[in-house]
Amino acid sequence: MPPVASRRVRLHELLTRASSRKLLRGGADLAIEPVRQAYALAHASPTLQPWAALAAYRLAHLLMRDPRARTDRQVLEEVDALFAEAAREPALGPYPRIYRLAVLHRLGASGPQVERTFREAVHAHDAWVRHEGDASEAPAAAIQTDLFGMLELAGYFLDLDRAPLEGRGARAEDPHLRDAHWRLVGPEPSLADVSLPEATALAELESLAPVIGANLVFRLPPDRSASAMKVGEAPWEPLPHRAARLLACVLRGGAPDARALTLQVMGGDGATHQTAFRQVRHRLADRLRSHGLLQDGEEIVVFAPPRPPCLAPALVVLGAMSDAGYADRE
């Protein structure tokens, strides 16, 4: 099985290809195959989330556009299972459960099951729109346009011809394509090759950390005051913007030596920048020592020319960074 980073790149390629306007105009049956490939690839061991849920969600929609879904109960049952799987991923919000209601209606599900799924959809909506406990904040990224969703759901409920939906709405409805201004950075440099929306990146950060054995995870958002780190199962704690940028810049690579890394992190490499850079390194190292991630005297960044700077061997770090946060060197 290819490394995690390579699988993510391939998953992104398959889902993007399945969402192309050219392919969709040719009919949903042409888009199903790459999505099935993505679904199988995401479910290979270890399962990659939220990619597996994204593929399930996309495949369910494509199957519902297949004319067989109007008469073939087996197809509807597969769609129901796919929407149920996608519903377990919080990053997708209430949408899988809302669409599943239409499928349950078509399958003639019992009243209690439909009512239970509806309640779950309501609870998922409440959780999804609540941003870190503040119900007044909107979610970071919409799953798809409301108008297209209403048209699509009406077609499912009323068992209408799917043809008018072909070639429309796919790019807005695919969560991995919308507002893709975040990336993951970690032990494999190619993790950063895939651009993601914030909600997807943060969901994958949580699910991928145990897969790669990360003992430190961090977030680098556009807001300088909102950077954070987490060690193991401990709660998130604030992290200075410069410290988060230091981790991101080392993991992203591209700095051949200490001076170049100073320029990347601090926005300059003069004497004052170098002094400030050393302070950032030492303070972050002290903090990680207090968490037991570094030994006494062990530095967080290893400089061993002619090799580029790298993190201490004891650190396995995974981060979710916004492009804006990474570019903020002021």
C-alpha positions in Angstrom: 0.0 0.0 0.0 1.4 3.4 -0.9 2.4 5.8 2.0 -0.3 7.9 3.5 0.8 11.1 1.7 0.7 9.3 -1.7 -2.7 7.9 -1.0 -4.1 11.3 -0.1 -2.8 12.8 -3.3 -4.4 10.0 -5.3 -7.7 10.4 -3.4 -7.7 14.1 -4.2 -7.0 13.4 -7.9 -9.8 10.8 -8.1 -12.4 12.9 -6.4 -11.4 16.0 -8.4 -11.6 14.0 -11.7 -15.1 12.7 -10.7 -16.2 16.2 -10.0 -15.1 17.7 -13.4 -17.8 19.4 -15.4 -16.8 17.5 -18.5 -17.2 14.1 -16.8 -20.4 15.0 -15.1 -22.0 16.2 -18.4 -21.3 12.7 -19.7 -23.5 11.3 -17.1 -23.2 10.2 -13.5 -22.3 6.6 -14.6 -18.9 7.9 -15.9 -18.1 9.6 -12.6 -19.0 6.6 -10.4 -15.9 4.5 -11.3 -13.3 7.0 -10.0 -15.3 7.6 -6.9 -15.5 3.9 -6.3 -11.7 3.8 -6.7 -11.4 6.6 -4.2 -13.7 4.8 -1.8 -11.7 1.6 -1.9 -8.4 3.5 -1.6 -9.6 5.5 1.4 -10.8 2.3 3.2 -7.5 0.4 2.7 -5.7 -0.2 5.9 -5.3 2.2 7.7 -8.6 3.9 6.8 -8.1 7.6 6.0 -10.7 9.9 7.4 -12.4 12.2 6.5 -11.5 10.9 2.9 -13.5 7.7 3.4 -16.6 9.6 4.5 -16.2 12.1 1.6 -16.0 9.3 -0.9 -19.0 7.6 0.6 -21.0 10.9 0.5 -20.0 11.5 -3.2 -20.7 8.0 -4.2 -24.1 8.0 -2.6 -25.1 11.1 -4.6 -23.9 9.6 -7.9 -25.8 6.4 -7.3 -29.0 8.4 -6.5 -28.6 10.0 -9.9 -28.4 6.6 -11.6 -31.8 5.7 -13.2 -31.6 2.3 -11.4 -32.1 4.1 -8.1 -35.7 4.6 -9.2 -36.6 0.9 -9.3 -33.7 -1.1 -7.8 -34.0 -1.6 -4.1 -30.5 -3.0 -3.9 -29.1 0.3 -5.2 -31.2 2.3 -2.6 -29.9 0.1 0.2 -26.3 0.7 -0.9 -27.0 4.5 -1.0 -28.5 4.2 2.5 -25.4 2.5 3.9 -23.2 5.1 2.2 -25.1 8.1 3.7 -25.1 6.3 7.1 -21.3 5.9 6.9 -20.8 9.6 5.8 -23.0 10.7 8.7 -20.5 9.5 11.2 -18.0 12.2 10.0 -18.7 15.4 11.9 -17.0 17.5 9.2 -19.9 16.7 6.8 -22.4 18.2 9.2 -26.1 17.3 8.9 -26.1 16.8 5.1 -25.7 13.0 4.9 -28.5 12.5 7.4 -30.8 15.0 5.6 -30.3 13.1 2.3 -30.6 9.8 4.0 -34.2 10.8 5.0 -35.1 10.8 1.3 -33.6 7.3 0.9 -35.4 5.9 3.9 -38.6 7.4 2.6 -38.0 5.6 -0.7 -37.2 2.3 1.1 -40.4 2.5 3.2 -38.5 2.6 6.5 -40.4 2.5 9.7 -41.7 5.7 11.2 -39.5 5.4 14.3 -36.4 5.0 12.2 -37.2 8.0 10.0 -37.9 10.1 13.1 -34.7 9.0 14.8 -32.7 9.9 11.7 -34.4 13.3 11.6 -33.5 14.0 15.2 -29.9 13.0 14.5 -29.9 15.4 11.6 -31.1 18.3 13.8 -28.5 17.5 16.4 -25.8 17.3 13.7 -26.9 20.7 12.4 -26.7 22.2 15.9 -23.2 20.8 16.4 -22.0 21.8 12.9 -23.0 25.5 13.1 -21.6 25.9 16.6 -17.9 26.9 16.3 -16.0 26.0 19.4 -19.1 26.5 21.6 -20.3 29.7 20.0 -23.6 29.0 18.4 -23.6 32.5 16.8 -20.7 31.6 14.4 -21.2 30.0 11.0 -19.3 26.9 10.0 -15.9 27.3 8.4 -17.0 25.9 5.1 -20.4 25.2 3.5 -20.9 21.8 2.0 -22.9 22.9 -1.0 -25.2 25.7 -2.2 -28.6 25.6 -0.5 -30.6 26.1 -3.7 -28.9 23.2 -5.5 -29.4 21.1 -2.4 -33.1 21.8 -2.4 -33.5 20.9 -6.0 -31.5 17.7 -5.5 -33.4 16.6 -2.4 -36.8 17.4 -4.1 -35.7 15.0 -6.9 -34.9 12.3 -4.4 -38.1 12.6 -2.5 -40.4 12.9 -5.5 -38.6 10.3 -7.6 -38.1 12.7 -10.5 -35.9 12.3 -13.6 -32.3 13.0 -12.6 -31.2 14.3 -16.0 -31.7 18.0 -15.3 -29.2 17.7 -12.4 -26.4 16.3 -14.6 -23.3 18.6 -14.8 -24.5 21.0 -12.1 -23.6 21.5 -8.5 -20.7 19.1 -8.2 -17.9 21.5 -7.5 -19.9 23.3 -4.8 -21.1 20.1 -3.1 -17.7 18.4 -2.8 -16.4 19.4 0.6 -12.7 18.6 -0.3 -12.9 21.2 -3.1 -14.5 24.2 -1.5 -12.5 27.1 -0.1 -9.3 24.9 -0.2 -6.8 27.1 1.6 -5.4 24.8 4.3 -2.8 22.0 4.1 -1.4 19.3 6.4 2.3 19.2 7.2 4.1 16.3 8.8 6.8 13.7 8.5 6.0 13.2 4.8 6.6 16.5 2.9 4.0 15.5 0.2 1.2 15.8 2.8 1.2 19.5 1.9 0.5 18.8 -1.7 -3.2 18.6 -1.1 -5.2 21.8 -0.5 -8.2 21.5 1.8 -11.0 23.6 3.3 -10.6 24.3 7.0 -13.2 21.9 8.3 -11.8 19.0 6.3 -8.2 19.8 7.3 -9.0 20.0 11.0 -11.0 16.8 10.9 -8.2 15.0 9.1 -5.6 16.4 11.6 -7.5 14.6 14.4 -7.9 11.3 12.5 -4.5 11.1 10.9 -2.4 11.9 14.0 -2.7 8.4 15.6 -2.2 6.8 12.2 1.3 8.3 11.8 2.0 8.2 15.5 2.2 12.0 16.0 3.1 13.0 19.6 2.5 16.7 18.8 -0.2 18.3 16.7 -0.7 22.0 16.0 -2.9 24.5 14.1 -1.8 27.6 12.3 -4.9 29.6 11.3 -5.0 33.0 9.7 -5.7 34.6 13.1 -2.4 35.2 14.8 -3.9 34.8 18.2 -5.6 31.4 17.5 -2.6 29.1 16.9 -2.7 26.1 19.2 -1.0 22.8 20.0 -1.9 19.5 21.6 0.1 16.7 23.1 -1.5 13.3 23.1 -4.9 13.3 24.7 -4.4 16.6 26.5 -6.6 19.6 25.6 -5.6 22.2 23.1 -3.5 25.0 24.4 -2.4 28.3 22.9 0.7 28.4 20.9 2.5 31.6 19.8 2.2 32.4 16.1 6.0 32.3 15.5 6.3 29.0 17.2 3.6 27.5 15.0 5.3 29.0 12.0 8.6 27.5 13.0 7.1 24.0 13.1 5.3 24.6 9.8 8.4 26.0 8.0 10.6 23.1 9.1 8.1 20.5 8.1 7.3 22.2 4.8 11.0 22.2 4.0 12.7 24.5 1.5 15.2 26.1 3.9 18.7 24.8 3.2 20.3 26.3 6.4 19.6 28.2 9.6 19.7 31.7 8.0 17.2 30.7 5.3 14.9 29.2 8.0 15.2 32.4 10.1 14.0 34.3 7.0 11.1 32.0 6.5 9.9 32.2 10.1 10.7 35.8 11.0 10.4 37.6 7.7 14.1 38.7 7.8 17.5 37.4 8.7 19.2 40.4 10.3 20.8 40.3 13.8 17.5 41.2 15.6 15.6 38.6 13.6 18.2 35.9 14.4 18.0 36.8 18.1 14.2 36.6 18.1 14.4 33.4 16.2 16.6 31.8 18.8 14.2 32.9 21.5 11.3 31.3 19.7 13.2 28.0 19.3 14.3 27.9 22.9 10.9 28.8 24.4 9.2 26.2 22.3 11.8 23.6 23.2 11.4 24.4 26.9 7.7 24.0 26.6 8.0 20.6 24.9 10.4 19.5 27.5 7.8 20.2 30.1 5.5 17.8 28.2 8.2 15.2 28.1 8.7 15.4 24.4 12.3 16.6 24.5 15.2 15.6 26.8 17.2 18.2 28.8 19.6 20.0 26.5 17.9 18.6 23.3 17.0 21.3 20.7 13.8 21.3 18.8 15.5 22.0 15.5 18.6 20.1 14.3 21.1 21.9 12.2 23.5 19.5 10.5 24.9 21.0 7.3 24.8 20.2 4.5 21.4 18.6 5.4 18.5 21.1 5.7 17.2 21.9 9.2 14.9 19.2 10.6 13.0 18.6 13.9 14.5 16.6 16.7 14.2 12.8 16.1 12.0 12.4 19.2 9.3 14.6 17.7 6.6 13.3 15.3 4.6 16.3 14.5 1.5 16.8 12.4 0.0 20.2 11.7 -2.9 21.8 9.9 -1.9 25.2 8.5 -3.8 27.8 6.5 -2.0 29.3 3.5 -2.6 32.8 5.0 -1.1 31.8 8.4 1.9 30.3 6.7 2.4 33.4 4.6 2.1 35.7 7.6 5.7 36.6 8.4 5.2 40.1 9.8 
